[in-house]
Amino acid sequence: MKLVFPQEMIDAKENQIYLEDDDLLMEGEYLEGEGKHYTICGIATIEGERYHDFIIEFELLEEVDPTCEAIMAAEWDWYDFLC
């Protein structure tokens, strides 16, 4: 399932994730997946460089409602960079 971030979330920067361990800011454009397993695609900023079409795969600790809001508020179990 593909979930596109609504403009209200983008305006409020609720589509952004900061991964402190990797010093990466992800600005999500959409989410794909189901259950606890998802990918987020968007623009990543790493050390001042911006990377478009960057994808992070992640798994949630527990299943949540399949909405952008619920997925972004949930805690991740693990993540990995796909590109």
PDB file as gemmi writes it, atoms N, CA and C in Angstrom:
CRYST1    1.000    1.000    1.000  90.00  90.00  90.00 P 1                      
ATOM      1  N   MET A   1       0.838  -1.163   0.000  1.00  0.00           N  
ATOM      2  CA  MET A   1       0.000   0.000   0.000  1.00  0.00           C  
ATOM      3  C   MET A   1       0.891   1.236   0.000  1.00  0.00           C  
ATOM      4  N   LYS A   2       0.555   2.212  -0.816  1.00  0.00           N  
ATOM      5  CA  LYS A   2       1.306   3.463  -0.907  1.00  0.00           C  
ATOM      6  C   LYS A   2       0.502   4.573  -0.241  1.00  0.00           C  
ATOM      7  N   LEU A   3       1.155   5.298   0.674  1.00  0.00           N  
ATOM      8  CA  LEU A   3       0.530   6.405   1.386  1.00  0.00           C  
ATOM      9  C   LEU A   3       1.322   7.675   1.106  1.00  0.00           C  
ATOM     10  N   VAL A   4       0.708   8.643   0.449  1.00  0.00           N  
ATOM     11  CA  VAL A   4       1.352   9.910   0.142  1.00  0.00           C  
ATOM     12  C   VAL A   4       1.083  10.877   1.289  1.00  0.00           C  
ATOM     13  N   PHE A   5       2.133  11.573   1.729  1.00  0.00           N  
ATOM     14  CA  PHE A   5       1.964  12.525   2.823  1.00  0.00           C  
ATOM     15  C   PHE A   5       1.059  13.674   2.397  1.00  0.00           C  
ATOM     16  N   PRO A   6       0.027  13.966   3.193  1.00  0.00           N  
ATOM     17  CA  PRO A   6      -0.843  15.098   2.865  1.00  0.00           C  
ATOM     18  C   PRO A   6      -0.098  16.418   3.069  1.00  0.00           C  
ATOM     19  N   GLN A   7      -0.512  17.428   2.353  1.00  0.00           N  
ATOM     20  CA  GLN A   7       0.144  18.733   2.403  1.00  0.00           C  
ATOM     21  C   GLN A   7       0.178  19.305   3.815  1.00  0.00           C  
ATOM     22  N   GLU A   8      -0.856  19.029   4.616  1.00  0.00           N  
ATOM     23  CA  GLU A   8      -0.883  19.532   5.990  1.00  0.00           C  
ATOM     24  C   GLU A   8       0.288  18.981   6.803  1.00  0.00           C  
ATOM     25  N   MET A   9       0.613  17.702   6.621  1.00  0.00           N  
ATOM     26  CA  MET A   9       1.745  17.100   7.331  1.00  0.00           C  
ATOM     27  C   MET A   9       3.067  17.683   6.834  1.00  0.00           C  
ATOM     28  N   ILE A  10       3.172  17.915   5.532  1.00  0.00           N  
ATOM     29  CA  ILE A  10       4.385  18.494   4.956  1.00  0.00           C  
ATOM     30  C   ILE A  10       4.588  19.907   5.489  1.00  0.00           C  
ATOM     31  N   ASP A  11       3.518  20.707   5.511  1.00  0.00           N  
ATOM     32  CA  ASP A  11       3.604  22.081   6.018  1.00  0.00           C  
ATOM     33  C   ASP A  11       4.022  22.121   7.483  1.00  0.00           C  
ATOM     34  N   ALA A  12       3.569  21.143   8.264  1.00  0.00           N  
ATOM     35  CA  ALA A  12       3.896  21.071   9.693  1.00  0.00           C  
ATOM     36  C   ALA A  12       5.204  20.300   9.937  1.00  0.00           C  
ATOM     37  N   LYS A  13       5.857  19.887   8.855  1.00  0.00           N  
ATOM     38  CA  LYS A  13       7.117  19.124   8.919  1.00  0.00           C  
ATOM     39  C   LYS A  13       6.955  17.800   9.667  1.00  0.00           C  
ATOM     40  N   GLU A  14       5.747  17.249   9.653  1.00  0.00           N  
ATOM     41  CA  GLU A  14       5.480  15.964  10.278  1.00  0.00           C  
ATOM     42  C   GLU A  14       5.853  14.799   9.371  1.00  0.00           C  
ATOM     43  N   ASN A  15       6.369  15.101   8.196  1.00  0.00           N  
ATOM     44  CA  ASN A  15       6.854  14.078   7.268  1.00  0.00           C  
ATOM     45  C   ASN A  15       8.372  13.905   7.389  1.00  0.00           C  
ATOM     46  N   GLN A  16       8.972  14.568   8.371  1.00  0.00           N  
ATOM     47  CA  GLN A  16      10.423  14.532   8.527  1.00  0.00           C  
ATOM     48  C   GLN A  16      10.846  13.647   9.697  1.00  0.00           C  
ATOM     49  N   ILE A  17      11.981  12.993   9.492  1.00  0.00           N  
ATOM     50  CA  ILE A  17      12.577  12.136  10.512  1.00  0.00           C  
ATOM     51  C   ILE A  17      14.052  12.504  10.589  1.00  0.00           C  
ATOM     52  N   TYR A  18      14.562  12.633  11.800  1.00  0.00           N  
ATOM     53  CA  TYR A  18      15.994  12.842  11.980  1.00  0.00           C  
ATOM     54  C   TYR A  18      16.579  11.600  12.638  1.00  0.00           C  
ATOM     55  N   LEU A  19      17.537  10.983  11.973  1.00  0.00           N  
ATOM     56  CA  LEU A  19      18.218   9.811  12.493  1.00  0.00           C  
ATOM     57  C   LEU A  19      19.565  10.261  13.036  1.00  0.00           C  
ATOM     58  N   GLU A  20      19.616  10.459  14.332  1.00  0.00           N  
ATOM     59  CA  GLU A  20      20.783  11.048  14.984  1.00  0.00           C  
ATOM     60  C   GLU A  20      22.050  10.227  14.770  1.00  0.00           C  
ATOM     61  N   ASP A  21      21.963   8.903  14.867  1.00  0.00           N  
ATOM     62  CA  ASP A  21      23.146   8.050  14.719  1.00  0.00           C  
ATOM     63  C   ASP A  21      23.824   8.226  13.364  1.00  0.00           C  
ATOM     64  N   ASP A  22      23.039   8.539  12.340  1.00  0.00           N  
ATOM     65  CA  ASP A  22      23.572   8.698  10.989  1.00  0.00           C  
ATOM     66  C   ASP A  22      23.601  10.155  10.535  1.00  0.00           C  
ATOM     67  N   ASP A  23      23.211  11.087  11.414  1.00  0.00           N  
ATOM     68  CA  ASP A  23      23.137  12.514  11.091  1.00  0.00           C  
ATOM     69  C   ASP A  23      22.409  12.720   9.767  1.00  0.00           C  
ATOM     70  N   LEU A  24      21.218  12.134   9.672  1.00  0.00           N  
ATOM     71  CA  LEU A  24      20.428  12.158   8.447  1.00  0.00           C  
ATOM     72  C   LEU A  24      19.055  12.752   8.727  1.00  0.00           C  
ATOM     73  N   LEU A  25      18.663  13.722   7.900  1.00  0.00           N  
ATOM     74  CA  LEU A  25      17.317  14.277   7.947  1.00  0.00           C  
ATOM     75  C   LEU A  25      16.573  13.779   6.724  1.00  0.00           C  
ATOM     76  N   MET A  26      15.481  13.062   6.945  1.00  0.00           N  
ATOM     77  CA  MET A  26      14.671  12.510   5.861  1.00  0.00           C  
ATOM     78  C   MET A  26      13.380  13.296   5.759  1.00  0.00           C  
ATOM     79  N   GLU A  27      13.103  13.817   4.562  1.00  0.00           N  
ATOM     80  CA  GLU A  27      11.846  14.509   4.270  1.00  0.00           C  
ATOM     81  C   GLU A  27      11.025  13.562   3.402  1.00  0.00           C  
ATOM     82  N   GLY A  28      10.095  12.862   4.021  1.00  0.00           N  
ATOM     83  CA  GLY A  28       9.329  11.843   3.316  1.00  0.00           C  
ATOM     84  C   GLY A  28       8.338  12.421   2.330  1.00  0.00           C  
ATOM     85  N   GLU A  29       8.252  11.768   1.167  1.00  0.00           N  
ATOM     86  CA  GLU A  29       7.239  12.106   0.170  1.00  0.00           C  
ATOM     87  C   GLU A  29       6.097  11.102   0.218  1.00  0.00           C  
ATOM     88  N   TYR A  30       6.456   9.820   0.471  1.00  0.00           N  
ATOM     89  CA  TYR A  30       5.427   8.792   0.608  1.00  0.00           C  
ATOM     90  C   TYR A  30       5.974   7.598   1.376  1.00  0.00           C  
ATOM     91  N   LEU A  31       5.056   6.785   1.879  1.00  0.00           N  
ATOM     92  CA  LEU A  31       5.351   5.544   2.582  1.00  0.00           C  
ATOM     93  C   LEU A  31       4.772   4.395   1.771  1.00  0.00           C  
ATOM     94  N   GLU A  32       5.422   3.239   1.825  1.00  0.00           N  
ATOM     95  CA  GLU A  32       4.885   2.031   1.221  1.00  0.00           C  
ATOM     96  C   GLU A  32       5.086   0.881   2.188  1.00  0.00           C  
ATOM     97  N   GLY A  33       4.126  -0.023   2.223  1.00  0.00           N  
ATOM     98  CA  GLY A  33       4.259  -1.205   3.052  1.00  0.00           C  
ATOM     99  C   GLY A  33       2.954  -1.583   3.704  1.00  0.00           C  
ATOM    100  N   GLU A  34       3.080  -2.492   4.688  1.00  0.00           N  
ATOM    101  CA  GLU A  34       1.911  -2.934   5.446  1.00  0.00           C  
ATOM    102  C   GLU A  34       2.380  -3.629   6.709  1.00  0.00           C  
ATOM    103  N   GLY A  35       1.463  -3.816   7.626  1.00  0.00           N  
ATOM    104  CA  GLY A  35       1.801  -4.463   8.893  1.00  0.00           C  
ATOM    105  C   GLY A  35       2.807  -3.637   9.665  1.00  0.00           C  
ATOM    106  N   LYS A  36       3.968  -4.215   9.931  1.00  0.00           N  
ATOM    107  CA  LYS A  36       5.024  -3.502  10.644  1.00  0.00           C  
ATOM    108  C   LYS A  36       6.173  -3.109   9.720  1.00  0.00           C  
ATOM    109  N   HIS A  37       6.136  -3.523   8.467  1.00  0.00           N  
ATOM    110  CA  HIS A  37       7.258  -3.323   7.542  1.00  0.00           C  
ATOM    111  C   HIS A  37       6.926  -2.242   6.509  1.00  0.00           C  
ATOM    112  N   TYR A  38       7.762  -1.186   6.437  1.00  0.00           N  
ATOM    113  CA  TYR A  38       7.513  -0.057   5.547  1.00  0.00           C  
ATOM    114  C   TYR A  38       8.799   0.454   4.926  1.00  0.00           C  
ATOM    115  N   THR A  39       8.637   1.254   3.878  1.00  0.00           N  
ATOM    116  CA  THR A  39       9.714   2.064   3.342  1.00  0.00           C  
ATOM    117  C   THR A  39       9.207   3.496   3.284  1.00  0.00           C  
ATOM    118  N   ILE A  40      10.133   4.427   3.442  1.00  0.00           N  
ATOM    119  CA  ILE A  40       9.818   5.840   3.282  1.00  0.00           C  
ATOM    120  C   ILE A  40      10.736   6.366   2.188  1.00  0.00           C  
ATOM    121  N   CYS A  41      10.154   7.061   1.226  1.00  0.00           N  
ATOM    122  CA  CYS A  41      10.914   7.598   0.101  1.00  0.00           C  
ATOM    123  C   CYS A  41      10.812   9.117   0.128  1.00  0.00           C  
ATOM    124  N   GLY A  42      11.918   9.765  -0.160  1.00  0.00           N  
ATOM    125  CA  GLY A  42      11.910  11.222  -0.178  1.00  0.00           C  
ATOM    126  C   GLY A  42      13.306  11.778  -0.357  1.00  0.00           C  
ATOM    127  N   ILE A  43      13.561  12.918   0.259  1.00  0.00           N  
ATOM    128  CA  ILE A  43      14.837  13.621   0.146  1.00  0.00           C  
ATOM    129  C   ILE A  43      15.582  13.490   1.466  1.00  0.00           C  
ATOM    130  N   ALA A  44      16.801  12.975   1.384  1.00  0.00           N  
ATOM    131  CA  ALA A  44      17.649  12.840   2.570  1.00  0.00           C  
ATOM    132  C   ALA A  44      18.745  13.900   2.518  1.00  0.00           C  
ATOM    133  N   THR A  45      19.000  14.514   3.655  1.00  0.00           N  
ATOM    134  CA  THR A  45      20.113  15.452   3.780  1.00  0.00           C  
ATOM    135  C   THR A  45      21.132  14.822   4.715  1.00  0.00           C  
ATOM    136  N   ILE A  46      22.331  14.585   4.160  1.00  0.00           N  
ATOM    137  CA  ILE A  46      23.423  13.972   4.916  1.00  0.00           C  
ATOM    138  C   ILE A  46      24.644  14.874   4.752  1.00  0.00           C  
ATOM    139  N   GLU A  47      25.147  15.393   5.873  1.00  0.00           N  
ATOM    140  CA  GLU A  47      26.310  16.275   5.866  1.00  0.00           C  
ATOM    141  C   GLU A  47      26.157  17.413   4.861  1.00  0.00           C  
ATOM    142  N   GLY A  48      24.964  17.998   4.806  1.00  0.00           N  
ATOM    143  CA  GLY A  48      24.699  19.139   3.937  1.00  0.00           C  
ATOM    144  C   GLY A  48      24.383  18.791   2.496  1.00  0.00           C  
ATOM    145  N   GLU A  49      24.547  17.549   2.104  1.00  0.00           N  
ATOM    146  CA  GLU A  49      24.236  17.107   0.737  1.00  0.00           C  
ATOM    147  C   GLU A  49      22.823  16.544   0.704  1.00  0.00           C  
ATOM    148  N   ARG A  50      22.071  16.919  -0.356  1.00  0.00           N  
ATOM    149  CA  ARG A  50      20.693  16.435  -0.498  1.00  0.00           C  
ATOM    150  C   ARG A  50      20.647  15.325  -1.540  1.00  0.00           C  
ATOM    151  N   TYR A  51      19.964  14.227  -1.176  1.00  0.00           N  
ATOM    152  CA  TYR A  51      19.831  13.066  -2.052  1.00  0.00           C  
ATOM    153  C   TYR A  51      18.350  12.821  -2.314  1.00  0.00           C  
ATOM    154  N   HIS A  52      17.960  12.939  -3.579  1.00  0.00           N  
ATOM    155  CA  HIS A  52      16.566  12.724  -3.968  1.00  0.00           C  
ATOM    156  C   HIS A  52      16.311  11.237  -4.185  1.00  0.00           C  
ATOM    157  N   ASP A  53      15.055  10.838  -4.070  1.00  0.00           N  
ATOM    158  CA  ASP A  53      14.627   9.441  -4.236  1.00  0.00           C  
ATOM    159  C   ASP A  53      15.379   8.502  -3.281  1.00  0.00           C  
ATOM    160  N   PHE A  54      15.670   8.989  -2.098  1.00  0.00           N  
ATOM    161  CA  PHE A  54      16.343   8.198  -1.064  1.00  0.00           C  
ATOM    162  C   PHE A  54      15.294   7.326  -0.386  1.00  0.00           C  
ATOM    163  N   ILE A  55      15.630   6.083  -0.110  1.00  0.00           N  
ATOM    164  CA  ILE A  55      14.666   5.147   0.472  1.00  0.00           C  
ATOM    165  C   ILE A  55      15.243   4.541   1.750  1.00  0.00           C  
ATOM    166  N   ILE A  56      14.433   4.560   2.794  1.00  0.00           N  
ATOM    167  CA  ILE A  56      14.782   3.908   4.047  1.00  0.00           C  
ATOM    168  C   ILE A  56      13.742   2.824   4.307  1.00  0.00           C  
ATOM    169  N   GLU A  57      14.215   1.612   4.530  1.00  0.00           N  
ATOM    170  CA  GLU A  57      13.355   0.494   4.906  1.00  0.00           C  
ATOM    171  C   GLU A  57      13.362   0.417   6.431  1.00  0.00           C  
ATOM    172  N   PHE A  58      12.197   0.189   7.030  1.00  0.00           N  
ATOM    173  CA  PHE A  58      12.142   0.095   8.483  1.00  0.00           C  
ATOM    174  C   PHE A  58      11.025  -0.822   8.930  1.00  0.00           C  
ATOM    175  N   GLU A  59      11.155  -1.265  10.173  1.00  0.00           N  
ATOM    176  CA  GLU A  59      10.116  -2.087  10.778  1.00  0.00           C  
ATOM    177  C   GLU A  59       9.718  -1.461  12.104  1.00  0.00           C  
ATOM    178  N   LEU A  60       8.421  -1.391  12.327  1.00  0.00           N  
ATOM    179  CA  LEU A  60       7.893  -0.837  13.570  1.00  0.00           C  
ATOM    180  C   LEU A  60       7.945  -1.878  14.683  1.00  0.00           C  
ATOM    181  N   LEU A  61       7.977  -1.410  15.911  1.00  0.00           N  
ATOM    182  CA  LEU A  61       7.933  -2.333  17.048  1.00  0.00           C  
ATOM    183  C   LEU A  61       6.593  -3.045  17.130  1.00  0.00           C  
ATOM    184  N   GLU A  62       5.524  -2.333  16.749  1.00  0.00           N  
ATOM    185  CA  GLU A  62       4.193  -2.951  16.744  1.00  0.00           C  
ATOM    186  C   GLU A  62       3.356  -2.350  15.634  1.00  0.00           C  
ATOM    187  N   GLU A  63       2.358  -3.093  15.203  1.00  0.00           N  
ATOM    188  CA  GLU A  63       1.477  -2.611  14.139  1.00  0.00           C  
ATOM    189  C   GLU A  63       0.646  -1.430  14.622  1.00  0.00           C  
ATOM    190  N   VAL A  64       0.406  -0.503  13.699  1.00  0.00           N  
ATOM    191  CA  VAL A  64      -0.430   0.666  13.966  1.00  0.00           C  
ATOM    192  C   VAL A  64      -1.416   0.823  12.817  1.00  0.00           C  
ATOM    193  N   ASP A  65      -2.333   1.761  12.954  1.00  0.00           N  
ATOM    194  CA  ASP A  65      -3.247   2.051  11.855  1.00  0.00           C  
ATOM    195  C   ASP A  65      -2.430   2.433  10.623  1.00  0.00           C  
ATOM    196  N   PRO A  66      -2.832   1.971   9.444  1.00  0.00           N  
ATOM    197  CA  PRO A  66      -2.056   2.278   8.241  1.00  0.00           C  
ATOM    198  C   PRO A  66      -2.320   3.701   7.721  1.00  0.00           C  
ATOM    199  N   THR A  67      -1.925   4.686   8.514  1.00  0.00           N  
ATOM    200  CA  THR A  67      -2.025   6.088   8.109  1.00  0.00           C  
ATOM    201  C   THR A  67      -0.651   6.724   8.260  1.00  0.00           C  
ATOM    202  N   CYS A  68      -0.388   7.764   7.493  1.00  0.00           N  
ATOM    203  CA  CYS A  68       0.888   8.466   7.596  1.00  0.00           C  
ATOM    204  C   CYS A  68       1.125   8.953   9.021  1.00  0.00           C  
ATOM    205  N   GLU A  69       0.089   9.491   9.643  1.00  0.00           N  
ATOM    206  CA  GLU A  69       0.217  10.041  10.989  1.00  0.00           C  
ATOM    207  C   GLU A  69       0.625   8.971  11.999  1.00  0.00           C  
ATOM    208  N   ALA A  70      -0.047   7.828  11.966  1.00  0.00           N  
ATOM    209  CA  ALA A  70       0.234   6.761  12.929  1.00  0.00           C  
ATOM    210  C   ALA A  70       1.602   6.132  12.694  1.00  0.00           C  
ATOM    211  N   ILE A  71       1.959   5.922  11.446  1.00  0.00           N  
ATOM    212  CA  ILE A  71       3.251   5.311  11.133  1.00  0.00           C  
ATOM    213  C   ILE A  71       4.393   6.234  11.548  1.00  0.00           C  
ATOM    214  N   MET A  72       4.262   7.524  11.284  1.00  0.00           N  
ATOM    215  CA  MET A  72       5.328   8.469  11.627  1.00  0.00           C  
ATOM    216  C   MET A  72       5.460   8.654  13.140  1.00  0.00           C  
ATOM    217  N   ALA A  73       4.400   8.413  13.885  1.00  0.00           N  
ATOM    218  CA  ALA A  73       4.445   8.557  15.345  1.00  0.00           C  
ATOM    219  C   ALA A  73       4.943   7.282  16.038  1.00  0.00           C  
ATOM    220  N   ALA A  74       4.988   6.186  15.317  1.00  0.00           N  
ATOM    221  CA  ALA A  74       5.355   4.892  15.909  1.00  0.00           C  
ATOM    222  C   ALA A  74       6.871   4.773  16.081  1.00  0.00           C  
ATOM    223  N   GLU A  75       7.257   3.907  17.012  1.00  0.00           N  
ATOM    224  CA  GLU A  75       8.672   3.658  17.270  1.00  0.00           C  
ATOM    225  C   GLU A  75       9.188   2.570  16.337  1.00  0.00           C  
ATOM    226  N   TRP A  76      10.400   2.776  15.804  1.00  0.00           N  
ATOM    227  CA  TRP A  76      11.006   1.821  14.888  1.00  0.00           C  
ATOM    228  C   TRP A  76      11.795   0.775  15.649  1.00  0.00           C  
ATOM    229  N   ASP A  77      11.760  -0.458  15.160  1.00  0.00           N  
ATOM    230  CA  ASP A  77      12.589  -1.534  15.689  1.00  0.00           C  
ATOM    231  C   ASP A  77      13.973  -1.486  15.054  1.00  0.00           C  
ATOM    232  N   TRP A  78      14.006  -1.352  13.717  1.00  0.00           N  
ATOM    233  CA  TRP A  78      15.256  -1.262  12.986  1.00  0.00           C  
ATOM    234  C   TRP A  78      15.009  -0.499  11.686  1.00  0.00           C  
ATOM    235  N   TYR A  79      16.116  -0.078  11.025  1.00  0.00           N  
ATOM    236  CA  TYR A  79      16.017   0.562   9.721  1.00  0.00           C  
ATOM    237  C   TYR A  79      17.291   0.273   8.941  1.00  0.00           C  
ATOM    238  N   ASP A  80      17.190   0.453   7.608  1.00  0.00           N  
ATOM    239  CA  ASP A  80      18.328   0.273   6.724  1.00  0.00           C  
ATOM    240  C   ASP A  80      18.122   1.180   5.506  1.00  0.00           C  
ATOM    241  N   PHE A  81      19.213   1.635   4.924  1.00  0.00           N  
ATOM    242  CA  PHE A  81      19.147   2.477   3.731  1.00  0.00           C  
ATOM    243  C   PHE A  81      19.138   1.583   2.495  1.00  0.00           C  
ATOM    244  N   LEU A  82      18.175   1.829   1.601  1.00  0.00           N  
ATOM    245  CA  LEU A  82      18.116   1.058   0.361  1.00  0.00           C  
ATOM    246  C   LEU A  82      18.804   1.790  -0.779  1.00  0.00           C  
ATOM    247  N   CYS A  83      18.764   3.113  -0.785  1.00  0.00           N  
ATOM    248  CA  CYS A  83      19.496   3.907  -1.787  1.00  0.00           C  
ATOM    249  C   CYS A  83      19.433   5.367  -1.418  1.00  0.00           C  
TER     250      CYS A  83                                                      
END                                                                             
